[in-house]
Amino acid sequence: MTIHLGDVPASSTLYIPFASYGKTNGESITLTGLAVTDIEIYKNGSTTQRSSDNGYTLLDTDGIDFDGITGIHGFSVDLSDNTDAGFYAVGSFYWVIVSTVTIDSQTVSFIAATFRIRTAEAVTGKPKVDVDAWLWTAAATPTVNGVPEVDVTHWIGTAAATPTTAGVPEVDITFINGVAAGAVNISKTTQAICRGTVGSASTTTSIVTSSFNPAGIATDQFKGRIVTFDIDTTTTALRGQSTDITASSISATPTLTVTALTNAPASGDSFSIT
């Protein structure tokens, strides 16, 4: 019976067992005359066999009656042996034939195994996988350290929104931990966060803004809320620092009166109000 080994890693060693049976009763029987010269390998249906026997090894010394079990035999094939240069190649198909041996006084030849060579494993037991197409379409060329760029067109069978900023798709979350209200509440909470940029002439207790959202349309509209400077804001000493607002002016870019900061904000510092 032929063993189909499937796709095997390049440069690996294949272990190929086979059995022999009597011609009359079908009993397990010892063969005679097995040698590495009886092993022939053919590539891609060609009638030209591999020119070298290097890399073939009979198992259990002589390949006959493996571990003393009558009728069980085997040999190995080292695919890293390049004596016949270029014979073993990724993507090619192979037949391993035993020709000829003697079984129950009969001269026998047979196909012991078939296999195809795939890319060598980077980690033993874990095949290397290169993606060159998605849904029969050529995949994008890897952009960062071999990681391919992937464009998502659907979420759970529904067309995804068209990317809105620098190729980043719009993603809507409808549930959090199975609760729709959780997503709604987080959406409303985050929308209530104000964003601002510091203008010139600010002090430790007065933040003059050069941009702000939303606009201040009432005196002390933001009183009682908390200013927190961004972790990457320009003034290093203010990164992550928070203070409370004690008053705010009416303006599209309001001035915020705050409990004293450790340092005066510089023009361009950025912050959030929660």
Helices and strands as residue ranges (DSSP letters): E 3-9, E 13-19, E 31-32, G 36-38, E 39-43, E 56-58, G 66-68, E 72-78, E 93-103, E 106-118, E 133-134, E 137-138, E 154-155, E 158-159, H 180-191, E 194-198, E 206-213, E 226-229, G 236-238, E 242-248, E 255-258, E 270-273
